[in-house]
Amino acid sequence: MRKGTRRYIKSILPPEIHLPNKNEAKLLRKLKKQTGMTEEEIRSHKKYRILLSQAQKNVRKHTEQEKMFLAILKNITKKLKLSKEHPLVLKEIGTEIAEKQKGVMYFMSSRYSGLPTSPSKLIEYMRALDNKNKEHDNNRQNKTK
């Protein structure tokens, strides 16, 4: 296990200490700020306990193609130090995807994926997925209030 990862930290902590996931930690900080209560008080309150348990369950799972695209996007934006909408980044993504498409594994795994192949359309697709997930999260939180 790499140091600094969630899994590594969780292995070091004693079993009675709870390590919240990203969504749960974000909601916990928000509730602390709104209510002024401590973490223990928030966890003991029924309304907030329900919200925290829903935040734990809400995990977005990406397909293999989405993971591959996100990894490509992350590497290119880190290397060029530009935003993902920049024309140079889009051009680089296009060349990287063209190289990946030549491989047999990419062809076999993405043949039925439905992902667009142009870089700008891929970015729009991922942005739409993120917006859809945010709307889903907001709707879920509004139902419990």
Contacts in CASP RR format, 6 or more apart in sequence:
PFRMAT RR
TARGET T0000
AUTHOR 0000-0000-0000
METHOD contacts of the structure
MODEL  1
MRKGTRRYIKSILPPEIHLPNKNEAKLLRKLKKQTGMTEEEIRSHKKYRI
LLSQAQKNVRKHTEQEKMFLAILKNITKKLKLSKEHPLVLKEIGTEIAEK
QKGVMYFMSSRYSGLPTSPSKLIEYMRALDNKNKEHDNNRQNKTK
1 7 0 8 1.000
1 8 0 8 1.000
1 11 0 8 1.000
2 8 0 8 1.000
6 19 0 8 1.000
6 21 0 8 1.000
9 19 0 8 1.000
10 19 0 8 1.000
13 19 0 8 1.000
20 28 0 8 1.000
20 52 0 8 1.000
20 56 0 8 1.000
21 55 0 8 1.000
21 56 0 8 1.000
21 59 0 8 1.000
23 55 0 8 1.000
23 56 0 8 1.000
23 58 0 8 1.000
23 59 0 8 1.000
23 137 0 8 1.000
24 52 0 8 1.000
24 55 0 8 1.000
24 56 0 8 1.000
26 55 0 8 1.000
27 51 0 8 1.000
27 52 0 8 1.000
27 55 0 8 1.000
28 39 0 8 1.000
28 42 0 8 1.000
28 52 0 8 1.000
31 37 0 8 1.000
31 42 0 8 1.000
31 48 0 8 1.000
31 51 0 8 1.000
32 38 0 8 1.000
32 39 0 8 1.000
32 42 0 8 1.000
35 42 0 8 1.000
35 48 0 8 1.000
37 45 0 8 1.000
42 48 0 8 1.000
42 49 0 8 1.000
42 52 0 8 1.000
43 49 0 8 1.000
43 52 0 8 1.000
47 144 0 8 1.000
50 144 0 8 1.000
51 141 0 8 1.000
51 144 0 8 1.000
54 140 0 8 1.000
54 141 0 8 1.000
54 144 0 8 1.000
58 136 0 8 1.000
58 137 0 8 1.000
58 140 0 8 1.000
60 133 0 8 1.000
62 70 0 8 1.000
63 113 0 8 1.000
64 109 0 8 1.000
65 109 0 8 1.000
65 110 0 8 1.000
65 113 0 8 1.000
65 115 0 8 1.000
66 115 0 8 1.000
66 126 0 8 1.000
66 129 0 8 1.000
68 100 0 8 1.000
68 106 0 8 1.000
69 97 0 8 1.000
69 115 0 8 1.000
69 122 0 8 1.000
69 126 0 8 1.000
70 126 0 8 1.000
72 93 0 8 1.000
72 96 0 8 1.000
72 97 0 8 1.000
72 100 0 8 1.000
73 84 0 8 1.000
73 93 0 8 1.000
73 123 0 8 1.000
73 126 0 8 1.000
76 89 0 8 1.000
76 92 0 8 1.000
76 93 0 8 1.000
76 96 0 8 1.000
77 83 0 8 1.000
77 84 0 8 1.000
77 89 0 8 1.000
80 86 0 8 1.000
80 88 0 8 1.000
80 89 0 8 1.000
80 92 0 8 1.000
82 88 0 8 1.000
82 89 0 8 1.000
83 89 0 8 1.000
84 123 0 8 1.000
85 123 0 8 1.000
89 119 0 8 1.000
90 119 0 8 1.000
90 120 0 8 1.000
90 123 0 8 1.000
91 119 0 8 1.000
93 119 0 8 1.000
93 122 0 8 1.000
93 123 0 8 1.000
94 118 0 8 1.000
94 119 0 8 1.000
97 117 0 8 1.000
97 119 0 8 1.000
97 122 0 8 1.000
100 106 0 8 1.000
101 107 0 8 1.000
101 110 0 8 1.000
101 117 0 8 1.000
115 122 0 8 1.000
115 125 0 8 1.000
116 122 0 8 1.000
116 124 0 8 1.000
116 125 0 8 1.000
END
